[in-house]
Amino acid sequence: MKNQVDLEYQSISSKFILFFKGFSMGAADIIPGVSGGTIAFISGIYEHLIYAISSIKFKEIIKLLKKIFQPSIQTEIPYTFLLVLALGIGSGILSMSRLIPYLMEEYPFYTYSVFFGLILFSITIPYKKMNHGLLEYFLMFIFAIALFFITDINLYKEYEVIIKKEEQIKTVQLDDSGKFHFDIPKEDLSKVEIHILQSKKEIFFVSDLQSNEHYTAQKDSTSLFLRIKSKEDYVEIKGNVAIEFLTSFLHQGFGRYLWIFFVASIAICAMILPGISGAYILVLFGEYQYILRALHEKQLDIIIVFLMGVATGLLSFVKLLKYLLQKYHSYTMASLTGFLIGSLNKIYPFKYLEKEVGFHEITIAVVLILLGAFFLFLLEQLSRRIGDPEPPI
C-alpha cells in the first residue's frame, strides 16, 4: 500500500506550510484551553494527522528502519509528514515557551480575544463538512454542552495564596490548574512566609525559604510543590497545588503505576480532540502537579509508565477516530463541531478581565476577535491558492 499522505507533501511549499502548521500547534499547546488538536483541525491537517498516527504499527516501524538501508522498501507510515510536523511542533514549543506565558500573564484578555476569534471562525470548518440532519445537530448540541461543563470545572477557586513579608501582605490566586507564581527581591527571601488557604482555612505554611530549592508537602488529599529559583536580581517562586482522589490501592506500588498509565492514556486522547488540552485532564484527575514533579525530579519509573500510557492511548484512540471518520464522517464532524463550540467557554476573554467590563473593553474584544477570525480566513484562502492537500479520509 502506498503512503497516501507523503505523496501529497512532496513539494517544498507544502512542507513549509506543514512546518508552519506544526509550529502553530506547538505554540497552542502552551496556551491553557487551546490544544494542538484544535490548531490541527483549524489548519486542515487533522484528518491527515489521524491517518498518519494510525498507520504506526510494529511491522511498519520495522519496514521504516529497514528503509534506511534499503530505500526501495515501502511503508505505510508517512514519515516525511510526521517528521516535518514534529519539527514544527518542537520549534513552536521551544521558541514560544517564553513569549506565550508572558502574553498570558501580562495581557490575558487581549490574547484570549484573538484566540476566541480563531476558534469561533474555525467552527465553520467542520460545520460545512457535516450533513445538516437532526442527529448531527443533536450530537453537536450534546458535545458542546458536555465540553462547556468540563471546561467550566475549577477545582481551585476556593484556594488562595497569602504572601507575608513583615507587615506587607499580598494575595495570589491559583489558576485553574492549581499553579501560582510570584517574584520577590533576593534580600527579602528569608523574611517571606507563604500561607496556602482553602475556604479561608490554612492548610500549608512555608517559611525559611532557600534559593534554588524545592519544597513538597502533603495534607490529606491535597499536596503542594514549591520551586524557588534565583535569578539575576530577584527570586522566582513557582508553586502548584494538587487535589488527589485516589483510593488506597492506587496510592502506592503497582496500583500507582496502573493509575498513571490510565490517566496518561486518557490525557493524550483529550489532546488529540479539538477544544480540550491533555494538561487540563491531568488537572481534573489531580495528577498535573505529580507528573511535573516526576519530570523535575527525574523519576524515571513514573516517566516511563506515563509515556507508555501516552503511546497506548494515542495509538488506540486514533484508530477509533480513523474508523469514525471513514464510516461516520458526518456524525464525527458534527461531534467535533460541538467540541469546538464548547471550548469557547474556556477561552472566553471576559473571564480574564480583572476590571469592570465597559464599552471600551467590549470594543477592544470585538476588534481582536474579528482580527483572529480574519487571520484564519486569510490562512484558509492561502491554503486554497497554494493547493494545500485535501484530507485523505
Secondary structure, DSSP 8 states (H G I E B T S, - for coil): ---HHHHTS-SHHHHHHHHHHHHHHHHHTTSTT--HHHHHHHTT-HHHHHHHHHT--HHHHHHHHHHTT-TT---SS-HHHHHHHHHHHHHHHHHHTTHHHHHHHH-HHHHHHHHHHHHHHHTHHHHHHS---HHHHHHHHHHHHHHHHHHT--TTTTEEEEEEETTEEEEEE--TTSEEEEEE-GGGGGGEEEEEEETTEEEEEE-S--TTEEEEEEETTEEEEEEEEE-SSSEEEEEEEEE----GGGGSHHHHHHHHHHHHHHHHHHHHSTT--HHHHHHHTT-HHHHHHHHHTT-HHHHHHHHHHHHHHHHHHHHHHHHHHHHSHHHHHHHHHHHHHHHTTTT-GGGG--S---HHHHHHHHHHHHHHHHHHHHHHHHHHHTT------
